[in-house]
Amino acid sequence: QRLFNPSCYGNRPGLSAIDPVFLEELQVSIAYLSRTNQVTFHNNATSCYDRIIIALANLVARRFGLPEEICRLHGVTLEQMRYHISTAIGISKESYKHSNELPVYGTGQGSCASPSVWLQICSVLFDCHDQQSYGANYSSPDGTIKFKASMTGFVDDTKGQTNDQTSTAAMPLLQLIARMQEDAQLWGDLLHVSGGALEISKCNYYVMHWEFKPS
């Protein structure tokens, strides 16, 4: 059983920030060569490490085979940890910690565990999105090779895409945009139920649409 969705990049040996960029360039080149209409939507999750739900994170970790004892240790450590502020003049005497009145959410931006925890969570979210989304479908000219690209991402920056390459006729532009809207809403909903949220000001989309003369 595979551990992580191959579309989730970031903090993984052998994969770098260049790979998602190369994939997008490749998809654009295919659209140019095949005259395929497509819509691309870029998403950005706001403070994703600070919004991680620890109980959910440990549940997902158990799904990927992490021993129960380690999950319990992880939860207890975050529950009892005291946080101090470190500056150039030293470490603060005052501190804060998790409590029912003032809960501390997430594993934190500076935690060594945050990248791997988020990678496990978004891997599950990507699988859910792939099952329910339209995505972008590609096919070799003879139809023997077919591939669906639902979501790709680097840490909390993700990209969804729809196209009409495998359609028998060019898809109307409004229909293609409506499909992308459904896929984008699905990703926003998945983030919401897992504790995350989109940073709307950093989200954007673009459309590639071909029009031909009668000749």
N, C-alpha and C positions, 0 to 999 in steps of 0.2 A: 504494500500500500504506500503510495507516495505521501510525503509529509507536507509539501507545500505546493500551492498552485504555481505552475511554471510562469504564469503571467505576472506574478508578484515579484518585483525587483527591489533591491535595497537590502544591505546588510547580509548578502549571501555570497559565499565564495564563488569566484568565477564570473560574477555578473556585476555590471557597473551602470552608472547613470547614462552611459552612451547607448546601452541596449534599447531602452524605450524610445530614445530619439531616433535611432536607426530604424526601428520598427515603424515609427510614424512616417519617416521618409520613404520607406519601402511601400507603405500603404498608399501614400500620395502618388508615388511613381506608378503603381499598378493602376490607380484611377486614371492617370494620364494615358497610359498605354492602352487600356481597355475602354476608355471613355465611360467610366463608371461614375454615376452620381453618388455622392456620399456626404454625410454630416458627421463632424467630429465635435465632441463635447469634452472640455478639460475641467476637471474637478479639483478642488483643494479642500482638505479637511482642516477645520480650525482646531488648533491645540490638541491634536489627536492623542498624544501621550498623556495629557492632563485629564482626558475624558474617558480613559479606559476604565471599565467596570471590573474590579479585581476578581469578583466572584465569577463573572463570565470568562475572564481571561484564564483563570485556573481551570474552569470547566473545559474550555477549548484545549488547554495544555494537556489535560487528562485524556482528551480525545486523541491527541497526537502521541500519547504514550508516556507522558511525564508521571513518575510515581506519585502516589497520593501524599506521601510524607513530604516530598519537595514542595508540592502545591500548598500544603498546610504551613510549611515553614515560610514560604513566600508571603502568604496572607498574614500570618502572625507578625512577621517582620515589619510589613507595611503598616499594620495596625498599631504597633507599639513603638515604631521609630520616632525619634525626636529630631526635628529639623532646626539647624542653626544657620546663621548667615555668616559667610566667610568673605572678608574684604581685605584690602591691603593693610589695614591697621589691626587685623586679627579676627578671631572668631567671637561672635556675639555670645554673651552670657545667657540672654533670654532665648527661648526656643518655643516651638509649637509642635503639636502632635495631633493625630487623628482622635476625634471624639464624636459622640452622638450629636452633640450640640454644634460642633464645628468640624464636620467630616472633611477629610482630605481625599479627593478623588484622583484616580489615575496613578500610574507608576512614576510620573514626573519626567520632565524634559531631560534632566541630567542623569537619569537612572541607566545603568548598563543593561538592565533587563528590558527596558522599554522597546528597543528595536525588535527583538525577537518576539516579545509578547504581541506587539502590534502586527507583526508579520503573520503570526498564527491566526489572529482574529480576522485580518483582512483576507487571508487565504480562504477561510470559510465563507466570508461575505462574497468573495469573487465567485466561488462555486455556486452560491445561491443565485447570484446575478446571472451567471451563465445559463442556468436552468430556465429562468423566466424571461430573459431579455430577447430582443430581436437580434442585436449584435450586427456585425459585419461579416458577410459570408463570401468566401473566395473559392474559386474552382479553377482547376487547370483546363485548358481548351478542350481536352477530350473528356472531361468530367470524371476522370479516375481519381483525382486528388481533390478533396474538399476540406475546408478549414473555416471555423467560426472564431472570430475575435470579438469577445464580449467586453472585457475590461483589461486594460494593462495599467501598470502603475509603478512608481518609484517612491517608496515610503508612503506619505499621505497624498502625493500628487497622482491622480488617476485620470484615465482617459477612456471614454466610451465612444463607440462608433457604429453607425448603420450605413448600409449601402444597398445597391440594387444589382450587383454584378451577376447574381445567379437568377435574377428575374427574367422571365421570357420577354418582357418589354420594359422600357424605361419607366421607372416609378414616378408618379407626379411629385413635384417638389414638396408640396404641403403634406402629402402622405409620409414622405421620408422624414420630414422634420417632426411630424407627429410621433413617429416611431422613436426618434431620438429623444423626444420629450418624455415618452413613457419610460425609456431606459434610464434617462437621467433621474426621473422621479423615483424609480425603483432603487437606484443607488443611494439617493438621499434618504429614502425610507429605511434601507438596510443600515446606513450609518446611524440613523436616529434610534432604532431599536437596540443597537449595540452600544449606545452611549455617546456616539460621535455626532458631528454636525458639519455641514458644508459652510465654508467661508465664501458666501455668495459673491463678494466683491472681487474675488480671485478666480471665479469661474467664468469661462467664455466658450463660445462655439463658433465654428465656421462651416460654410457649405461649399461644396464643389458641385456645380450643376452645368450640364452640357446642353446646348441648344444647337440644332442643325437646320440649315436651309433645306427647302425641298430638293435642291440639286445634290 
